[in-house]
Amino acid sequence: MICILNLRDYMDVDILKKLALMGAMKGRVSLSSAKLGSTIGMSSQTAARRLIRLEKQGYITRVLTTEGQDVRITDKGISKLKAEYLDYKKIFEEGQRQRLKGRVTTGLGEGQYYISLEGYRRQFVEKLGFEPYPGTLNLQLKEPFAVHDTSAIKIEGFKDSARTFGGGKCYPVKIDGIEAAIIRPDRSSYPLNMVEVIAPVNLREKLGLKDGDEVEVILE
C-alpha cells in the first residue's frame, strides 16, 4: 500500500509540473483530457481521473467548458511543487539550508492553550528536545510554506475525558540562533503563508519583536 501511495503522489507531482509548464500557475489553462493525456503519455480517461483526483486534493481548480475545462493550480498545488523543487535543490546545492522570511503578526490566541496540553507537551519534549514556551510566534510569509513531509516530525493526536485533539507536524528551525519549530496542525484554517513557531523561550520578548517586524527562519 505504501508503494502504491508513493507512486500516486509521484504522478500527482508530475501532472502538476506539466500543468505548470502550460502556464497553470499564472492563470487558467484551457485543455481537454485528451490534450492532457497526450502531453503526459496516458489515455484521456486516465488523465480525466487524475485531474479529478488533483481537484479533490485541493491542488487544482477546474471549470468545465464546452470545449473541455479550464484548469488552474491552487496555492496548495504550488506549495506541493515548491516542496519538490526544494528537495532537488538540497540534492544539487548540498549544504544550503532553506531560509524563510516572514513578518510577525498577531495570531488567534489559542497557542498557549493547545501547547500546554500534556498530550502535546510531552511529545514536544520527547521529539523536539525542548519544552515549548506556552504560546506561539505567528509569522506571515512572503509565499506559501512549502516543505516536503519527509522532513516533518509527526505529532500524534490524542483523547482526554472531554474531547479528541488532532495531530500535526513539526519542522525544526532556528531563529536568530534559537532552537525552535514550525508547527502545522493536520487540520487548519490558516492560509498556507501563515505559520506558527514554538520555542523554549518567548520569542517576542527574547528578540524584542513586534507586529510587522521581519524575521528570518532557517530550516534545520
C-alpha positions in Angstrom: 0.0 0.0 0.0 2.8 2.4 0.8 4.4 1.8 -2.6 1.1 2.5 -4.3 0.5 5.7 -2.4 4.1 6.9 -3.1 3.6 6.2 -6.8 0.3 8.1 -6.9 2.0 11.0 -5.1 4.8 11.0 -7.7 2.2 11.0 -10.5 0.4 13.9 -8.9 3.6 16.0 -8.8 4.4 15.0 -12.4 1.0 16.2 -13.7 1.2 19.4 -11.6 4.6 20.0 -13.2 3.1 19.5 -16.7 0.2 21.9 -15.9 2.7 24.5 -14.5 4.7 24.3 -17.7 1.5 25.0 -19.6 1.1 28.2 -17.5 -1.5 27.0 -15.0 0.4 28.6 -12.1 -0.2 32.1 -13.6 -3.7 31.7 -14.9 -6.3 29.3 -16.2 -5.3 26.9 -18.9 -7.9 25.6 -21.3 -7.4 21.9 -22.2 -9.2 18.7 -22.8 -8.5 15.4 -21.1 -7.3 14.1 -24.5 -4.8 17.0 -24.7 -3.5 16.4 -21.2 -3.4 12.7 -21.9 -1.2 13.1 -25.0 1.1 15.5 -23.1 1.7 13.2 -20.1 1.5 9.9 -22.1 -1.7 8.3 -20.8 -5.3 7.8 -22.1 -7.8 10.6 -21.9 -9.9 8.6 -19.4 -6.9 8.2 -17.1 -6.0 11.8 -17.5 -9.5 12.8 -16.6 -9.4 10.7 -13.4 -6.1 12.3 -12.5 -7.5 15.8 -12.8 -10.5 14.8 -10.6 -8.1 13.4 -8.0 -6.0 16.6 -8.1 -9.1 18.7 -7.7 -10.3 16.6 -4.7 -7.0 17.1 -3.0 -7.2 20.8 -3.5 -4.2 21.1 -5.8 -6.1 22.5 -8.8 -9.4 24.2 -9.6 -11.4 23.2 -12.7 -14.2 25.0 -14.6 -15.9 22.8 -17.2 -16.4 24.4 -20.6 -18.0 23.4 -23.9 -14.5 22.5 -25.2 -13.2 20.8 -22.1 -12.1 22.5 -18.9 -10.1 25.5 -17.6 -7.6 24.4 -15.0 -5.5 26.5 -12.6 -3.1 25.3 -9.9 -4.0 26.5 -6.4 -1.7 27.8 -3.6 -1.7 24.3 -2.2 -0.6 22.9 -5.6 2.1 25.5 -5.9 3.3 24.6 -2.4 3.4 20.9 -3.4 5.5 21.7 -6.4 7.8 24.0 -4.5 8.4 21.3 -1.8 9.6 19.0 -4.6 11.8 21.7 -6.0 13.4 22.3 -2.6 14.2 18.6 -2.3 16.1 18.8 -5.6 17.7 22.0 -4.5 19.1 20.2 -1.5 20.5 17.5 -3.7 22.2 19.8 -6.2 23.1 22.6 -3.8 24.4 20.4 -0.9 24.9 22.2 2.4 22.5 25.1 1.7 19.6 25.4 4.1 16.2 26.7 3.3 15.6 30.2 4.6 12.1 31.7 5.0 11.3 35.3 5.7 8.1 36.5 7.3 6.6 39.3 9.3 5.4 39.0 12.9 1.6 39.1 13.2 -0.9 38.6 15.9 -2.5 35.1 16.0 -5.8 33.8 17.2 -4.5 33.5 20.8 -5.1 29.7 21.0 -1.5 28.6 21.0 -1.0 28.9 24.8 -3.9 26.6 25.5 -3.0 23.8 23.0 0.7 23.8 23.6 0.2 23.5 27.3 -1.9 20.3 27.0 0.0 17.4 28.4 -0.7 15.2 25.4 1.2 17.7 23.1 3.7 19.0 25.6 5.1 15.5 26.3 5.6 14.8 22.6 7.3 18.2 22.0 9.8 17.4 24.8 10.4 13.8 23.5 10.6 14.6 19.8 11.9 18.2 19.6 14.2 18.1 22.7 12.7 21.1 24.4 9.7 22.2 26.4 8.0 25.0 24.5 7.0 28.3 26.0 3.2 28.3 26.2 2.5 30.4 23.2 3.4 30.7 19.5 5.2 33.3 17.3 2.9 33.8 14.3 4.6 34.7 11.0 3.1 35.8 7.7 5.5 34.5 5.0 6.0 36.2 1.6 4.9 33.0 -0.1 3.2 29.7 0.8 5.0 27.5 3.3 6.5 24.6 1.3 8.5 21.8 2.9 8.4 18.2 1.9 6.7 16.0 4.6 9.8 13.7 4.7 11.4 16.4 6.9 8.5 16.6 9.3 8.3 15.3 12.8 4.9 13.7 13.4 2.9 14.9 16.5 0.1 12.3 17.2 -3.4 13.3 18.2 -4.9 12.1 21.5 -8.1 12.0 23.6 -8.8 13.1 27.1 -12.0 12.8 29.1 -13.7 15.6 27.3 -12.7 15.6 23.6 -10.3 14.5 20.9 -7.4 16.6 19.8 -5.9 16.3 16.3 -2.3 15.6 15.2 0.1 17.7 13.3 3.7 18.0 12.0 6.7 19.9 13.3 9.6 21.3 11.3 12.8 22.1 13.3 14.1 25.6 12.6 16.4 28.2 14.1 15.5 31.9 14.6 18.5 34.1 15.4 20.3 31.0 16.7 17.4 29.9 18.9 16.2 26.4 18.5 12.5 26.3 17.5 10.0 24.5 15.3 7.2 25.4 12.9 4.1 23.5 13.9 1.4 22.7 11.3 -1.9 21.1 12.5 -3.2 18.4 10.2 -6.4 20.3 10.0 -6.0 24.1 10.0 -8.0 27.0 8.7 -4.8 29.1 8.5 -3.7 30.2 5.0 -0.6 28.5 3.6 1.6 31.5 4.1 0.8 31.7 7.8 3.0 29.7 10.2 3.2 29.2 14.0 6.5 28.8 15.7 7.2 27.2 19.1 10.4 27.6 21.0 11.7 27.1 24.6 11.5 30.9 25.1 9.1 33.7 24.4 10.5 34.7 21.0 8.7 38.1 21.0 10.4 39.1 24.3 13.7 37.4 23.7 14.2 39.0 20.3 12.3 42.2 21.0 9.8 41.6 18.3 6.6 43.4 17.5 3.9 43.1 14.8 5.3 43.9 11.4 9.0 43.1 12.2 10.6 40.8 9.6 12.1 37.5 10.8 14.3 35.0 9.0 13.7 31.3 9.8 16.3 28.7 8.9 15.1 25.2 8.4 17.3 22.6 10.1 
